[in-house]
Amino acid sequence: MESSPLSWRLSKERIKPASSEIKGVIESFTVVYNAPKGYENHVPYTIALVRLANGERATSQIVDADRVEVGMKVEPCLRKVYVNGDKGLIEYGVKFRLIK
């Protein structure tokens, strides 16, 4: 019997592109050098406060960026957060990347 996550990964369904309302601008950020337990191998990483196009705010990790500044435009993306063993569940989460 296949697991639900494996079934989804093998399916033909794809995630729809993000709407323009989800795109945003970095309002504030910090770089984490002393990570919580379980994330020690990921340091340093950047966490930012993002003002979304619809006026809401979100706190998220910024990925795929060598340099981050206040005012930079970002968009959401899915990234792997955790893998439970070689054949286990892969957990994904929404993070933000710079719009180029």
RAGIMO-V138970 format. One record per backbone hydrogen bond with DSSP energy under -1.0 kcal/mol. CO is the residue of the C=O (numbers start at 1). NH is the residue of the N-H. If there is no record, write none. Layout:
co:nh
CO:NH
CO:NH
This chain:
co:nh
3:7
4:8
5:9
6:10
19:22
21:54
23:53
24:74
25:51
26:71
28:49
30:47
32:45
36:39
39:42
45:32
46:62
47:30
48:60
49:27
49:28
50:58
51:25
52:55
56:52
58:50
60:48
61:96
69:72
72:26
73:99
74:24
75:97
77:95
79:93
82:91
83:85
89:84
91:81
91:82
93:79
95:77
96:63
97:75
